[in-house]
Amino acid sequence: MNDMNISPDILAALAPSELAMVPFVSVQDMMRLVHREGIENVLRDMAEHIEADFRRWPDFDKTPRIASHSREGVIELMPTADAELYGFKYVNGHPKNTKTGHQTVTAFGVLSSVGNGYPLLLTEMTLLTALRTAATSALVGRRLMPEGADTMAMIGNGAQCEFQAMAFRALAGISRLRLYDIDGKATAKAAANLRAQGFEIVACGTAEEAVEGAQVITTCTADKQQATILTDNKVGAGVHINAIGGDCPGKTELHRDILHRASIFVEYPEQTRIEGEIQQLAADHPVTEFWQVLEGTAEGRTDPREITLFDSVGFAIEDFSALRYVLGRVRAGAPHVKLDMLADPDDPRDLFGMLERSKGRG
């Protein structure tokens, strides 16, 4: 079994008792996997999986994520499937959580066989989401950013910041970072972490200062409100904007005028028009789906002075790719345990009998 496909023949060869024991990758297991493989190798390999799935975009069932919004945040389910595998992620987004010592984003995911409906993998996805988000951003950036770019401004220095920096170095050659956050402690945290990784760091006092001399601008804030952290007069010709914050109705980061100047690239327009930066625009405003750039049916950057914008909201196919990557590493011996989470009666029609026979076993 390789990392790219799960053979139906192999699934058919497994006994029901083997399928009942589902591999589970915990947070500790995920950290051990990353340390074993090396984070930049993980990001590169994950980007390869994402690119491979984007190149077969029409093969997938697609729907905007199923979201339950509240005043405090959002809880979402993100499902997708191809002919062989079904995957979903449960994820929340609660910006105020850090004030009580909780993560803004937590997640877990499942990958299952379409053939028999049995889960093949259960895994944490808080770390995995950070990794796949960064891998996607850098995969897109590598295609859209100006040639020879080596400097990135990072506006918003929270939990995703370091992952973005590592991915853009691994995939796109970024080595210099200009950091800004309204919380100086967040910038100090990110600066310390990223200097230790060998980046050249400039900590900035304003967003305007951060974008000076940057060829790539990443915006990554989490407040559940409409906020303008990047205005039109701060964006010069030729830059690539990696807009990964926001991601819910009524939450944006960029001034509307920037969108009118930029060539806009998205994952899945039906979802991005609900919760991306382009929710500020008319429903028929032209955007390019990034999978078409990979396939050669649409152009990426066409002019050195062009402003390119990746209006990223995260899409279920990226999670599907990340789940495929983890399952491949599990099959190759990555850390995990097996959970007895599926009933396995001797007679598949006699679930009640299995329950009765279990009496007195503790």
C-alpha positions in Angstrom: 0.0 0.0 0.0 1.4 3.4 -1.0 0.7 6.9 0.3 -1.3 8.0 -2.6 -4.1 5.3 -2.9 -5.8 2.8 -0.6 -6.4 -0.4 -2.7 -9.9 -1.9 -2.4 -8.2 -5.3 -2.9 -6.2 -4.8 0.3 -9.3 -3.7 2.2 -11.1 -6.8 1.0 -8.3 -9.0 2.2 -8.5 -7.7 5.8 -10.6 -9.7 8.2 -13.5 -7.9 9.9 -11.6 -8.2 13.2 -8.7 -6.3 11.7 -10.9 -3.6 10.3 -12.6 -3.2 13.7 -9.3 -2.1 15.2 -8.9 1.5 14.0 -5.5 3.3 14.0 -5.7 6.3 16.2 -3.0 9.1 16.0 -3.0 11.2 19.2 -1.4 14.6 19.6 1.7 13.0 21.1 1.8 10.6 18.1 1.5 13.5 15.7 4.3 15.3 17.3 6.5 12.2 17.2 5.7 11.8 13.5 6.7 15.3 12.8 10.0 15.0 14.7 10.7 11.7 13.1 10.1 13.0 9.5 11.3 16.6 10.0 8.7 19.4 9.8 9.9 20.7 6.4 9.7 17.2 5.0 6.2 16.8 6.4 5.2 20.1 4.8 6.7 19.2 1.4 5.1 15.7 1.4 1.7 17.1 2.5 1.9 19.7 -0.2 2.5 16.9 -2.8 -0.6 15.1 -1.5 -2.7 18.3 -1.7 -1.5 19.1 -5.2 -2.2 15.5 -6.4 -5.8 15.8 -5.1 -6.3 19.3 -6.5 -5.3 18.0 -9.9 -8.2 15.5 -9.7 -10.6 18.1 -8.3 -13.7 16.9 -10.4 -13.4 13.4 -8.8 -14.6 14.7 -5.4 -17.9 15.3 -3.8 -17.8 18.9 -2.7 -20.0 21.1 -0.5 -19.4 24.2 1.6 -18.6 23.2 5.2 -21.5 22.7 7.6 -21.2 25.5 10.2 -22.9 26.2 13.4 -22.2 29.8 14.3 -22.7 31.4 17.7 -21.7 34.7 19.3 -18.5 33.0 20.7 -17.4 31.2 17.6 -18.1 28.4 15.2 -18.2 24.6 15.1 -17.9 23.0 11.6 -17.9 19.7 9.8 -15.9 19.5 6.6 -16.7 16.4 4.5 -15.6 15.2 1.1 -15.2 11.9 -0.7 -13.9 10.3 -3.9 -14.8 6.9 -5.3 -12.7 5.0 -2.7 -12.3 7.2 0.5 -14.6 9.4 2.6 -13.1 11.9 5.0 -14.3 14.6 7.4 -13.0 17.0 9.9 -14.6 18.4 13.0 -13.2 21.8 13.8 -14.0 24.8 15.9 -13.0 28.5 15.8 -13.3 30.4 19.0 -11.1 33.6 19.0 -11.7 34.4 22.7 -10.4 31.0 23.9 -6.8 32.2 24.4 -8.0 34.4 27.2 -9.0 31.3 29.2 -6.0 29.3 28.2 -7.7 27.3 25.5 -6.8 26.9 21.8 -8.7 29.0 19.3 -8.9 26.0 16.9 -9.1 22.3 17.8 -9.9 19.5 15.5 -10.1 15.8 14.8 -10.7 13.8 11.6 -11.7 10.5 10.2 -10.9 8.7 6.9 -13.1 5.8 5.9 -13.5 3.2 3.1 -16.3 4.1 0.7 -16.5 0.3 -0.1 -17.7 -0.8 3.3 -18.1 2.3 5.4 -15.5 1.3 8.0 -13.2 3.9 9.4 -9.5 3.5 8.4 -8.1 6.2 10.6 -9.0 8.5 13.5 -6.6 11.3 14.2 -6.1 14.6 16.0 -6.2 17.4 13.5 -5.3 20.5 15.6 -1.6 20.1 14.7 -2.5 18.5 11.4 -4.7 21.5 10.4 -1.9 23.9 11.1 0.4 21.8 8.9 -2.1 21.4 6.0 -3.0 25.1 6.1 0.6 26.1 5.8 1.3 23.5 3.2 -1.6 24.8 1.1 -0.6 28.4 1.4 3.0 27.7 0.4 1.9 25.5 -2.5 -0.3 28.3 -3.9 2.3 30.9 -3.0 5.0 29.0 -5.0 2.8 29.4 -8.1 1.7 33.0 -7.6 4.4 35.0 -5.7 6.8 37.2 -7.6 10.0 35.5 -8.9 12.9 35.7 -6.5 10.8 36.6 -3.5 12.6 36.0 -0.2 10.8 38.3 2.3 7.3 37.8 3.8 5.3 40.1 6.1 3.3 38.2 8.7 0.4 40.2 10.1 -1.0 38.2 13.0 1.5 36.1 14.9 -0.6 33.6 16.7 -0.6 29.8 16.5 -0.5 29.5 12.7 2.4 32.0 12.2 5.4 29.7 12.6 3.9 26.9 10.4 3.3 29.4 7.6 6.9 30.6 7.8 8.3 27.0 7.8 6.1 26.0 4.8 7.1 29.1 2.7 10.7 28.4 3.3 10.4 24.7 2.6 8.4 25.2 -0.6 9.1 28.7 -1.8 12.4 29.9 -0.5 11.3 32.6 2.0 14.1 33.4 4.5 13.3 36.9 5.8 10.2 37.7 7.9 8.7 40.9 9.0 6.3 40.3 12.0 3.5 42.4 13.4 0.6 41.6 15.8 -1.5 43.9 18.0 -0.3 41.8 20.9 3.4 42.4 21.3 3.7 39.1 23.2 2.6 37.2 20.2 5.2 38.8 18.0 7.9 38.2 20.7 6.9 34.5 20.8 6.9 34.1 17.1 10.2 36.0 16.7 11.9 33.7 19.3 10.6 30.5 17.7 11.5 31.5 14.2 15.0 32.9 14.9 15.7 29.5 16.5 14.8 28.0 13.1 17.3 30.2 11.2 15.1 33.0 9.8 16.1 36.6 9.6 13.5 38.4 11.7 12.3 42.0 11.9 9.7 42.7 14.6 7.5 45.7 13.5 5.4 48.2 15.4 2.6 48.5 12.8 1.2 46.6 9.9 2.4 49.4 7.5 5.9 48.9 8.7 5.7 45.1 8.3 4.8 45.2 4.6 7.7 47.5 3.7 10.0 45.6 1.3 7.9 42.4 1.6 7.1 40.6 -1.7 4.6 38.2 0.1 2.1 39.4 2.7 0.4 36.8 5.0 -2.6 38.0 7.0 -3.7 35.7 9.8 -6.0 37.1 12.4 -8.8 35.4 14.3 -11.2 38.0 15.7 -14.8 37.2 14.8 -15.6 40.6 13.3 -15.1 42.6 10.2 -11.7 44.3 10.6 -9.4 46.1 8.2 -5.9 45.1 9.0 -4.5 45.8 5.5 -5.6 48.9 3.6 -5.2 49.6 -0.1 -2.5 52.2 0.3 -0.2 49.7 2.1 -0.2 47.2 -0.9 2.3 48.0 -3.6 2.4 46.5 -7.1 3.7 43.0 -7.6 3.0 41.5 -4.2 1.3 38.2 -3.4 -1.2 38.3 -0.5 -1.8 35.1 1.4 -5.1 35.9 3.2 -5.7 33.0 5.6 -7.5 34.7 8.5 -11.2 35.4 8.7 -13.1 32.3 7.5 -16.7 33.1 8.6 -19.6 35.3 7.4 -19.0 38.9 8.4 -15.3 38.4 9.2 -12.7 39.9 6.8 -9.2 41.3 7.0 -8.6 43.2 3.8 -10.0 46.5 2.6 -12.4 46.1 -0.3 -10.3 48.3 -2.6 -7.5 45.7 -2.5 -9.8 43.1 -3.9 -10.6 45.2 -6.9 -6.9 45.7 -7.7 -6.0 42.0 -7.3 -6.2 38.8 -9.3 -8.1 36.6 -6.8 -7.5 32.8 -6.5 -9.7 30.6 -4.3 -10.2 27.0 -3.4 -14.0 26.5 -3.7 -15.9 29.6 -4.7 -19.2 28.4 -3.2 -17.6 28.3 0.2 -15.3 31.3 -0.2 -18.1 33.7 -1.3 -19.8 32.9 2.1 -16.9 33.4 4.4 -13.8 34.6 2.5 -12.6 38.1 1.7 -14.7 38.1 -1.5 -17.9 38.1 0.6 -17.4 41.9 0.3 -17.8 41.7 -3.5 -20.6 41.1 -5.9 -21.5 37.4 -6.3 -20.4 37.5 -10.0 -17.0 39.1 -9.3 -14.4 37.0 -11.2 -12.2 34.6 -9.3 -9.9 31.7 -10.4 -10.0 28.3 -8.8 -6.5 27.3 -7.9 -6.9 23.7 -9.1 -7.3 25.1 -12.6 -3.9 26.8 -12.4 -2.3 23.5 -11.5 -4.1 21.8 -14.4 -3.1 24.5 -16.8 -6.6 25.5 -17.7 -6.2 28.9 -16.0 -3.3 31.3 -15.7 -1.6 32.3 -12.4 0.6 35.4 -12.2 0.9 37.0 -15.7 2.6 40.3 -14.9 5.4 41.2 -12.5 3.4 44.2 -11.3 0.2 42.2 -10.8 -1.2 41.8 -7.3 -2.2 38.2 -6.6 -4.4 37.3 -3.7 -5.1 33.8 -2.3 -8.4 34.1 -0.5 -7.9 31.0 1.6 -10.7 29.7 3.8 -9.5 26.1 4.0 -11.4 23.3 2.2 -12.3 19.7 2.9 -10.1 18.3 0.1 -7.0 19.7 1.9 -8.1 17.8 5.0 -8.7 14.7 2.9 -5.1 15.0 1.5 -3.7 15.4 5.0 -5.6 12.4 6.3 -4.3 10.4 3.3 -0.8 11.5 4.2 -1.1 10.4 7.8 -2.6 7.1 6.9 0.3 6.5 4.6 2.7 7.2 7.4 0.8 5.0 9.8 1.0 2.1 7.3 4.8 2.8 7.1 5.2 2.5 10.8 4.5 6.0 12.2 3.5 6.2 15.9 -0.2 5.3 16.6 -2.3 3.0 18.7 -5.3 0.9 17.7 -8.8 1.6 19.1 -11.4 -1.1 19.6 -14.2 1.2 18.4 -16.3 -0.9 16.0 -18.5 -3.8 16.9 -17.3 -7.2 15.6 -19.9 -9.9 16.2 -19.1 -13.4 15.0 -22.3 -13.2 13.0 -22.7 -9.7 11.5 -26.4 -10.1 11.8 -26.3 -10.9 15.5 -25.3 -7.7 17.2 -27.7 -8.4 20.1 -26.2 -11.8 20.6 -22.7 -10.3 20.9 -24.1 -8.0 23.6 -25.7 -10.8 25.5 -22.6 -13.0 25.4 -20.6 -10.1 26.9 -22.4 -10.3 30.2 -20.2 -10.9 33.2 -17.0 -10.0 31.2 -16.5 -6.7 33.1 
